[in-house]
Amino acid sequence: MTRPDHDLVVVGGGPAGLSTALFAAHRDPELRRRMVVLEKEPYPREKPCAGGLAGRADRALASIGVTVDVPSVWATGMSVALPEGGFFRRDPRGRRIGRVVRRVEFDHALAEQARARGIAVRDGVKVLRIARDEGGVTLETSAGTLRTRALVGADGVGSLVRKELAPGVATWRAQVLEVDTEPVDSDLPRDLWHFHVVDPDFVGYLWDFPTIVDGRPLVCRGAYHLMLPGTRADGEDLAARLGRRLAELGLDLGRCKKKRYAERGFSPFEPVAGPRVLLVGEAAGVDPITGEGIAQAILHGALAGPWLADRLRTGDLGFEGFPAVLARAGVGIDHRVRHELAHRFFGPSRVHYERALLAIPDTITLGVQYFGGLSVDKALLARVGLAIVRQGFAPRRPRDPAHGGTHA
Ligand SMILES: Cc1cc2nc3c(=O)[nH]c(=O)nc-3n(C[C@H](O)[C@H](O)[C@H](O)COP(=O)(O)OP(=O)(O)OC[C@H]3O[C@@H](n4cnc5c(N)ncnc54)[C@H](O)[C@@H]3O)c2cc1C
């Protein structure tokens, strides 16, 4: 076999791949000469996604001097509608918790940031085949053959790299359908993201996220359906469900451009690393309970990039240690907690979790602060902790109208 011509090849130029490259290059600037990101689509490329970007991901990027300046709708809070009631919560100090971006713009701008830092990002190059051997990894691509010492699979939900690493069906799969519509009178203020979780038989939720498309203030609305292990994709007619919700809002799904896509949830029991190969972002799996994946992808890259740079320097390319590193890191803990919550929330005790949320709406205030990467209010944390210990799952209306309230 020929000697590798690259130290690191990253397959996939979405948030996971680009942030892995950016953070790796930040740790070891020399690596830029021997690293390439391969993206099969030419930028700007579409990715079906509501574009709800958590502030904690922007903060992680900012920690290495990367700011992604694209049209955004800023959020300060979240709203939840449950079968027995609904409420919204903002950060009590009115801080921004995230923004809605258009992926076609965000990913392109992030790729340009990587290029501006001297990272080779080759778009329009598709990886077709992967073969590992003791001396490296060979990639056949639409633009020729590459050989690398190490490979990152950041190639999203249908990851080719994952299939090479660990063929098999994912435990958590989800299907998602979204549309962009005009705003309607009953929409909430545009700084709130709304989660509609009103049907106890639906394993998923519907959402309304204010967005901006070519300068027009629109609302991205969609339906997320988690297929519990053992269930089938065709068990749920997502278009009918979204159609009914749009009709309630006076909108017609038939007049909207529908975007349908799959998602893969993280499971701690599925491999994320093997000799010379590491998976990041949705290739490894994202949040199964909500399908949130942009921040997970960026934070996963922020962890994997420097770790890989160090391994490439020492030549220790087994990568067996990465799952333990991931498990201890914030993003890995986040993954495991959400994996556990998905089982619990969508299980037989669902009604208790819903009632607990209604009884202690400040759980969402804390969630909002965590989501935004903001300092968490310690007094609030203590109050919520105490309430969780005390509460008997009795629904109670939330108070504090300044930063939250109930839905009419
Ligand atoms: C409808 C929908 C709405 C969503 N809304 C949100 C939201 O509001 N907030 C949120 O946080 N998450 C959301 N998500 C999830 C989020 O979009 C993903 O989790 C996120 O994009 C994962 O990032 P990634 O970089 O891992 O993968 P991707 O963004 O999918 O990037 C993978 C890249 O790899 C490229 N690629 C694939 N195969 C190859 C190959 N063989 N060769 C070269 N390149 C290849 C692809 O073209 C793609 O650009 C949503 C998902 C869906 C489907």
Ligand as a Chemical Component Dictionary entry (heavy atoms), coordinates in Angstrom:
data_LIG
# 
_chem_comp.id                   LIG 
_chem_comp.type                 NON-POLYMER 
_chem_comp.pdbx_formal_charge   0 
_chem_comp.three_letter_code    LIG 
# 
loop_
_chem_comp_atom.comp_id 
_chem_comp_atom.atom_id 
_chem_comp_atom.alt_atom_id 
_chem_comp_atom.type_symbol 
_chem_comp_atom.charge 
_chem_comp_atom.model_Cartn_x 
_chem_comp_atom.model_Cartn_y 
_chem_comp_atom.model_Cartn_z 
_chem_comp_atom.pdbx_ordinal 
LIG C1  C1  C 0 -36.248 18.590 9.039  1  
LIG C2  C2  C 0 -35.154 18.682 10.088 2  
LIG C3  C3  C 0 -35.169 19.751 10.983 3  
LIG C4  C4  C 0 -34.126 19.879 11.915 4  
LIG N1  N1  N 0 -34.116 20.972 12.734 5  
LIG C5  C5  C 0 -33.087 21.145 13.613 6  
LIG C6  C6  C 0 -33.022 22.316 14.423 7  
LIG O1  O1  O 0 -33.874 23.217 14.362 8  
LIG N2  N2  N 0 -31.982 22.434 15.285 9  
LIG C7  C7  C 0 -31.018 21.478 15.365 10 
LIG O2  O2  O 0 -30.096 21.637 16.176 11 
LIG N3  N3  N 0 -31.039 20.372 14.588 12 
LIG C8  C8  C 0 -32.043 20.185 13.704 13 
LIG N4  N4  N 0 -32.047 19.091 12.887 14 
LIG C9  C9  C 0 -30.918 18.145 12.953 15 
LIG C10 C10 C 0 -29.707 18.714 12.197 16 
LIG O3  O3  O 0 -30.107 19.162 10.916 17 
LIG C11 C11 C 0 -28.617 17.647 12.052 18 
LIG O4  O4  O 0 -28.508 16.904 13.230 19 
LIG C12 C12 C 0 -27.265 18.301 11.729 20 
LIG O5  O5  O 0 -27.292 18.820 10.429 21 
LIG C13 C13 C 0 -26.128 17.297 11.860 22 
LIG O6  O6  O 0 -24.937 17.897 11.388 23 
LIG P1  P1  P 0 -23.794 16.991 10.714 24 
LIG O7  O7  O 0 -22.705 17.923 10.331 25 
LIG O8  O8  O 0 -23.504 15.853 11.581 26 
LIG O9  O9  O 0 -24.493 16.369 9.417  27 
LIG P2  P2  P 0 -25.053 17.102 8.119  28 
LIG O10 O10 O 0 -25.438 18.483 8.427  29 
LIG O11 O11 O 0 -26.077 16.195 7.554  30 
LIG O12 O12 O 0 -23.795 17.175 7.175  31 
LIG C14 C14 C 0 -23.290 16.004 6.567  32 
LIG C15 C15 C 0 -22.637 16.405 5.280  33 
LIG O13 O13 O 0 -21.979 15.286 4.723  34 
LIG C16 C16 C 0 -22.124 15.308 3.332  35 
LIG N5  N5  N 0 -21.923 13.953 2.827  36 
LIG C17 C17 C 0 -22.739 12.877 3.032  37 
LIG N6  N6  N 0 -22.224 11.803 2.426  38 
LIG C18 C18 C 0 -21.081 12.199 1.825  39 
LIG C19 C19 C 0 -20.111 11.515 1.028  40 
LIG N7  N7  N 0 -20.240 10.215 0.731  41 
LIG N8  N8  N 0 -19.067 12.222 0.571  42 
LIG C20 C20 C 0 -18.915 13.534 0.877  43 
LIG N9  N9  N 0 -19.818 14.226 1.611  44 
LIG C21 C21 C 0 -20.872 13.567 2.083  45 
LIG C22 C22 C 0 -23.535 15.848 3.135  46 
LIG O14 O14 O 0 -23.719 16.398 1.842  47 
LIG C23 C23 C 0 -23.637 16.882 4.224  48 
LIG O15 O15 O 0 -23.267 18.163 3.793  49 
LIG C24 C24 C 0 -33.088 18.922 11.966 50 
LIG C25 C25 C 0 -33.104 17.839 11.081 51 
LIG C26 C26 C 0 -34.119 17.714 10.154 52 
LIG C27 C27 C 0 -34.096 16.545 9.206  53 
# 
loop_
_chem_comp_bond.comp_id 
_chem_comp_bond.atom_id_1 
_chem_comp_bond.atom_id_2 
_chem_comp_bond.value_order 
_chem_comp_bond.pdbx_ordinal 
LIG C1  C2  SING 1  
LIG C2  C3  SING 2  
LIG C2  C26 DOUB 3  
LIG C3  C4  DOUB 4  
LIG C4  N1  SING 5  
LIG C4  C24 SING 6  
LIG N1  C5  DOUB 7  
LIG C5  C6  SING 8  
LIG C5  C8  SING 9  
LIG C6  O1  DOUB 10 
LIG C6  N2  SING 11 
LIG N2  C7  SING 12 
LIG C7  O2  DOUB 13 
LIG C7  N3  SING 14 
LIG N3  C8  DOUB 15 
LIG C8  N4  SING 16 
LIG N4  C9  SING 17 
LIG N4  C24 SING 18 
LIG C9  C10 SING 19 
LIG C10 O3  SING 20 
LIG C10 C11 SING 21 
LIG C11 O4  SING 22 
LIG C11 C12 SING 23 
LIG C12 O5  SING 24 
LIG C12 C13 SING 25 
LIG C13 O6  SING 26 
LIG O6  P1  SING 27 
LIG P1  O7  DOUB 28 
LIG P1  O8  SING 29 
LIG P1  O9  SING 30 
LIG O9  P2  SING 31 
LIG P2  O10 DOUB 32 
LIG P2  O11 SING 33 
LIG P2  O12 SING 34 
LIG O12 C14 SING 35 
LIG C14 C15 SING 36 
LIG C15 O13 SING 37 
LIG C15 C23 SING 38 
LIG O13 C16 SING 39 
LIG C16 N5  SING 40 
LIG C16 C22 SING 41 
LIG N5  C17 SING 42 
LIG N5  C21 SING 43 
LIG C17 N6  DOUB 44 
LIG N6  C18 SING 45 
LIG C18 C19 SING 46 
LIG C18 C21 DOUB 47 
LIG C19 N7  SING 48 
LIG C19 N8  DOUB 49 
LIG N8  C20 SING 50 
LIG C20 N9  DOUB 51 
LIG N9  C21 SING 52 
LIG C22 O14 SING 53 
LIG C22 C23 SING 54 
LIG C23 O15 SING 55 
LIG C24 C25 DOUB 56 
LIG C25 C26 SING 57 
LIG C26 C27 SING 58 
# 
